[in-house]
Every structure is written in C-alpha cells, then in structure tokens.
Amino acid sequence: YKGLAGSLIAMQNMRHDIKNIFYTMGNFVERSNDPEMKNFFWEKIYPYSLESIKQSELLSTLYQIPIESLRAFLNLKISQALSQKITVSLQVKIIPEKFQVGIDIIDLTRILGILLDNAIEEVIQVQDGTIEIKIAGNETGCSYIIKNTITEQTQSHGIYAGRTSKGTGHGNGLQIVKQLLAQYHNVTLNSSMQNQTYVQSLNISIKNEKNHQ
C-alpha cells in the first residue's frame, strides 16, 4: 500500500510538471506573429492536453482498487462521461489489501452501471453539469456514492423506478436495480435530492468472520 501511494504521488507530480510544460509552451506561442498557430494551440492542443491529463489522473486514482474487473468497468464509465464533455471528479479512500466487494461482482457492476448511466444521461442535459464519484471502504464495508447535477424538470418531478421521460423501452434501469438488491440482505441504496444535485449511495456491509467466531 505504501508503494502504491508513493507511485500515485510520483504520477501526480509528473502530471503537474506536464501542465506547466504546456503552459510554458503557450507563452512561447504567444510571442509568435502567426495568429493561426496561436488559435490552434489554445483551441485544440492546450484543451486536449488538459483533458488527457485529467483522464490520466482519474485512471491513476482507480488503480487503488485491487479488483481488475471493477477497475476496468469504472474506467469505461468514466471515459464515457468524459467523452460527453462531462466534468467528473473521483475519490477513492480504501486500503487495497483489505478491499472486498461484498456481493457478486457481476451484480455490482450491473447496479453501478445503471446508476452511472442514469447520471450521465441526466447531466448531459445540464449546462456545466458534473458527476462526483466517491468510493470508500474498510474491512467491514464499502460505499459507492454518486452525485450528479439534475435538470429543473427532474427537481420538480423527482426520480422514480419505472417512470421516465425517455419514451417506450426506457426507464427499467431502477427496476432492475431493485430486483438485484432484493437478493442481498447486506446492501442498501439510499437516494436523495439536495437542491440541484441527486445523490445515490450504495452501501455494502461485509461480514467479518473473525468477529463471528
């Protein structure tokens, strides 16, 4: 764990250096008398570099999660959100060697997939919308918290399983989540609206065999 923490800090420092390098390049570009080159740098190269650095930062944060399939799944969903120009923030606060999922990994990714897909679909309708993801856990349990900006319509009408404004064939995601959760006694999903934000908290308790002997 200490080795991983050291590697993450080193990567963070490297990303900071790369940001400074691109900004310094921009200062040299500004000295040029070529307006086309200036526009190309500030409108294309510089934003692209910042987006790539941001994606690298999120990916390195995910590397704290020791389960490869879960890590790959979360990377896919975050990449999908970023491709929609959604601002994504990620916090992972776990001890890798003590991390457990607590339920079947397929069920976990199905549940999180629906929650994240719903968040993405909502946020793309909001100007400057954001998604915040926080994963925290220890040997007794783990929480996956997803916060996303919501539209004024959603604020007025709420979010309910089986109800959707997306047309026939949609809106079954939360019903599927309810069915999956019904299989487990150690999992709860708490949802709430806080002003312009929708918060979903998936909480999984993990039985510690040492405490039940």
C-alpha positions in Angstrom: 0.0 0.0 0.0 2.9 2.4 0.8 4.5 1.5 -2.5 1.2 2.3 -4.4 0.8 5.6 -2.5 4.3 6.6 -3.5 3.7 5.7 -7.1 0.5 7.8 -7.2 2.3 10.8 -5.7 5.0 10.5 -8.3 2.4 10.3 -11.1 0.6 13.4 -9.6 3.9 15.3 -9.6 4.6 14.3 -13.2 1.2 15.5 -14.3 1.8 18.8 -12.6 5.1 19.2 -14.4 3.4 18.3 -17.8 0.7 21.0 -17.1 3.5 23.6 -16.5 5.3 22.5 -19.7 2.2 23.0 -21.9 1.5 26.4 -20.2 5.1 27.4 -20.8 4.8 26.3 -24.5 1.7 28.6 -24.6 3.8 31.6 -23.5 6.2 30.9 -26.4 3.4 30.5 -28.8 2.0 33.9 -27.7 5.3 35.5 -28.9 4.6 34.3 -32.4 3.2 36.5 -35.1 1.2 33.6 -36.5 -2.4 34.0 -35.4 -3.4 30.7 -36.9 -0.9 28.8 -34.9 -2.0 30.7 -31.7 -5.6 29.7 -32.3 -4.7 26.1 -33.0 -2.6 25.8 -29.8 -5.1 27.4 -27.4 -8.3 26.0 -29.0 -7.0 22.5 -29.8 -3.7 21.4 -28.3 -3.9 23.0 -24.9 -7.5 21.8 -24.1 -6.7 18.3 -25.4 -3.6 18.2 -23.2 -5.6 19.2 -20.1 -8.3 16.6 -20.9 -5.7 13.9 -21.3 -4.0 14.8 -18.1 -7.4 14.8 -16.3 -8.2 11.3 -17.6 -4.8 10.1 -16.6 -5.4 11.5 -13.1 -8.7 9.6 -12.8 -7.2 6.4 -14.0 -4.4 6.5 -11.5 -6.9 7.1 -8.8 -8.7 4.0 -9.9 -5.6 1.9 -9.6 -6.1 1.9 -5.8 -8.9 -0.6 -6.5 -7.2 -4.1 -6.5 -10.0 -5.9 -8.4 -9.2 -5.6 -12.1 -12.7 -6.2 -13.5 -14.2 -3.5 -11.2 -11.4 -1.1 -12.1 -11.8 -1.6 -15.8 -15.6 -1.2 -15.6 -15.3 2.1 -13.7 -12.7 3.3 -16.2 -15.1 2.6 -19.0 -17.9 4.5 -17.4 -15.8 7.5 -16.5 -14.4 7.5 -20.1 -17.9 7.6 -21.4 -18.8 10.5 -19.3 -15.6 12.4 -20.3 -16.4 11.8 -24.0 -19.7 13.7 -23.4 -17.6 16.6 -22.1 -18.9 16.0 -18.5 -16.8 17.1 -15.6 -16.0 14.1 -13.5 -14.4 14.0 -10.0 -13.3 10.8 -8.3 -12.3 10.0 -4.8 -11.1 6.5 -3.7 -10.5 6.0 0.0 -9.7 2.4 0.7 -7.0 0.1 1.9 -6.3 -2.0 -1.2 -5.3 -5.2 0.6 -8.5 -5.1 2.7 -10.9 -4.2 0.0 -13.8 -6.5 -0.7 -16.8 -6.1 -3.0 -19.2 -8.0 -0.6 -21.6 -9.1 -3.4 -21.3 -10.9 -6.8 -19.0 -8.7 -9.0 -21.4 -9.0 -12.0 -24.3 -7.8 -9.8 -22.2 -4.9 -8.5 -21.2 -3.7 -12.0 -24.8 -4.0 -13.2 -26.1 -1.9 -10.4 -23.3 0.7 -10.7 -23.7 0.7 -14.5 -27.3 1.6 -14.3 -26.7 4.3 -11.6 -23.8 5.8 -13.6 -25.7 5.6 -17.0 -28.7 7.4 -15.4 -26.3 10.1 -14.0 -24.6 10.6 -17.4 -28.0 10.8 -19.3 -29.2 13.4 -16.8 -26.0 15.5 -16.7 -25.7 15.9 -20.5 -28.9 17.9 -20.3 -27.5 20.4 -17.8 -25.1 23.1 -18.8 -21.8 22.7 -16.9 -23.2 19.6 -15.2 -20.9 17.4 -13.1 -20.7 13.9 -11.7 -18.9 13.2 -8.4 -17.9 9.6 -7.6 -16.6 8.6 -4.2 -15.6 5.0 -3.2 -14.8 4.5 0.5 -14.4 1.3 2.5 -12.6 -0.9 5.0 -12.8 -4.5 6.2 -16.4 -4.0 7.4 -18.0 -2.5 4.3 -17.8 -0.3 1.3 -19.8 2.7 -0.1 -20.2 3.9 -3.6 -21.5 7.4 -3.7 -22.6 9.1 -7.0 -23.6 12.7 -7.1 -24.8 14.4 -10.2 -26.4 17.7 -11.3 -30.0 17.4 -12.3 -32.4 19.4 -14.6 -35.1 21.7 -13.3 -37.7 19.1 -14.6 -36.1 16.4 -12.5 -36.1 18.7 -9.5 -39.8 19.2 -9.9 -40.9 15.7 -10.8 -38.4 13.5 -8.9 -36.9 10.2 -9.9 -38.8 7.0 -9.5 -38.3 3.4 -10.6 -40.3 2.7 -13.8 -41.0 6.3 -14.6 -39.2 8.0 -17.4 -39.4 10.8 -20.0 -37.2 8.9 -22.4 -40.1 7.0 -24.2 -41.1 3.4 -24.6 -38.4 0.8 -23.8 -36.6 3.0 -21.3 -36.9 3.6 -17.6 -36.4 0.0 -16.5 -33.0 0.5 -15.0 -34.0 1.3 -11.5 -36.5 -1.6 -11.5 -33.6 -3.9 -12.4 -31.6 -2.4 -9.6 -34.4 -3.1 -7.1 -34.5 -6.7 -8.3 -30.8 -7.1 -7.9 -30.8 -5.5 -4.4 -33.6 -7.8 -3.3 -31.1 -10.7 -3.5 -28.9 -9.3 -0.7 -29.5 -8.5 2.9 -26.2 -6.7 3.3 -26.8 -4.0 0.7 -28.8 -0.7 0.8 -29.3 2.0 -1.8 -30.1 5.5 -0.4 -31.2 8.2 -2.8 -31.9 11.9 -2.2 -32.2 15.2 -3.8 -30.1 18.1 -2.4 -31.0 21.3 -4.2 -29.7 20.8 -7.8 -27.9 17.5 -7.0 -29.1 13.9 -7.0 -27.2 11.7 -4.5 -27.1 7.9 -4.7 -25.3 5.9 -2.0 -24.8 2.2 -2.4 -23.7 0.7 0.9 -22.4 -2.8 1.3 -21.7 -4.3 4.6 -19.2 -7.1 4.8 -19.3 -9.9 7.4 -16.0 -10.1 9.3 -15.6 -13.8 10.1 -13.2 -13.0 12.9 -16.0 -11.2 14.8 -18.4 -14.0 14.4 -16.4 -16.9 15.7 
